[in-house]
Amino acid sequence: MKSHEKMQRFLKAVIRRFPLDVSMHRRIKSLKIRKILDILLLIPALIYFIYLYCCCYVETHIKHREYNYDFAIVAIVKNEGSYFKEWIDYHRILWGVRYIIYDNDSNDNTKHILEPYITRGIVIYHSFPGKKLQYDAYNDALNRYGKNYKYMAFLDLDEFIYCQADFRQLLDKTFEENHVGGLGINWRIFGSANHKSRPDGLVLENYLYRAEDNFKKNLHIKSVIKAYTVIGFCDPHAPVYMPGYYSVSADGEKLKGSFSKRVSIEKIAINHYFTKSYDEFVTKRNRGKADQVKMRPMSEFEEHDKNEVYDDGMLKYINTLKTNI
């Protein structure tokens, strides 16, 4: 990445993280006016960055920092209520996770579906209506909750963390190095398994065919971070880190941006059920994207519908999930 591109990304992250910018984006529908606002808020946003940097310095020098909770997953969702229970209960098997959910104009009773988890303190729910608000949701989560959690992950509901080792130990080992601010986890793209319509049962039992390891889309990462090392999000895959901090892959590769140089999925991966069945992909396409106004092209189905490798690694969780659900 060239120096001017780094500077642009840095400034964009600084502005996007600024709480007033996040708040105003939710109120302003016009993308043009949002851009003007971003420019006007540059100076106060830079002052806020200095505050964040000072907080980062203090956090770095606290040897035995106590957090309220170990791990949270942040997600922005729209009309995905029927997938919630499986996604939440699966990740609670992986680790005792709390969830910060931003509901982006759902009309499928999402809050009602989440109510049992909200009541038990497992889910924190925010109504977050508007267009192109994914980065704002992520930055809002950093501002509101970053100090409460040792680690935070930022996922979509079609993404499931798959860890071959003990997940907690893997994270602790990865973040032993003081300058590591994030773990970038590579995708494993799963295809439709030739399902035309949504089958009965769980996602994890119905979609057992995926792309080969070296499929180019698997170079994408999603991030688990230490919040105090992050300036802000202007990319759904990876944040911009404080000076002196960076993210690594599970095999130690220092990462720059949203992609790794090689696919590292031996220890940990994000099983990405991008398409599911054809009908489910059409539904996904019609509800739009959280980070863009434009609709997905239908060509994305064919591009991601890869079924070369049979992978039943998730089946060991099915009985537990079905008991819970």
Secondary structure, 3 states (H helix, E strand, C coil): CCHHHHHHHHHHHHHHHCHHHHHHHHHCCCHHHHHHHHHHCHHHHHHHHHHHHHHHHHHHCCCCCCCCEEEEEEEEECCCHHHHHHHHHHHHHHCCCEEEEEECCCCCCHHHHHHHHHHCCCEEEEECCCCCCHHHHHHHHHHHHHHHEEEEEECCCCEEEEECCCHHHHHHHHCCCCCEEEEEEEEEEECCCCCCCCCCCCHHHHCCEECCCCCHHHHEEEEEECHHHEEECCCCCCCEECCCCEEECCCCCEEECCECCCCCCCCEEEEECCCCCHHHHHHHHHHCCCCCCCCCCCHHHHHHCCCCEECCCCHHHHHHHHHHC
